Amino acid sequence: MFTLAHELAHVWFGSSAAFDLRELQPADDKTELACNRVAAEFLVPKGQLRDFWPSVKKEQVPYQAVARHFKVSELVVVRRALDLGLITKNEYIDFYQDYQIKERVAAASQGQEGGNFYANQNLRIGRRFARVVVGAVREGRLLYRDAYHLTELYGNTFERYAQSLAAGGAP
């Protein structure tokens, strides 16, 4: 939800950029900072969080309660709580490190070693657009060079992605 709101803010500002924050730390770019603030305020309004926080801060899992209330992830809640001074930087870091460990354990228990590159491309490029581009290349109506530029996938990666589209999933 945060990424969606962040990217929507880019549309509102008339700028484009990829959302790429490491450990949810603020970017240096003014537009990125503004988009982050808009997304945070849209999803977890400052006044509402400040009003809600006293009722949950002493709970064993306060971030879960806030996440359920605002219908966002715990990561968004923890980052917002840090930005508003409701928790310390150390509390944030402790939560974030624990969260990463839980995510790795959950992925390992499901036999996953990480994200699915090709599924991500379907989201990044758009399955319909990608099919049109691949079809145009196969029919000779579009040069590979142009397809690579449009998809930002090159060589064998483009070919494997095209095969994954034809197969309906990842190769």
LINGI-V619842 format. One line per field, one symbol per residue. burial: I if it has 9 or more other C-alpha atoms within 8 Angstrom, else O. A space follows every 10 residues. Layout:
burial: ???
This chain:
burial: OIOOIIIOII IOOOOOOOOO OOOOOOOOOO OIIOIIOIII IOIIIOOOIO OIIOOIOOOO OIIOIIIOOO OIOIOIIIII IIOOOOIOOO OIOOIIOOOO OOOOOOIIOO OOOOOOOIII IIOOIIIOOI IOIIOIIOOO OIOOOOIIOO OOOOOOOIOI IIIIIOOOII O
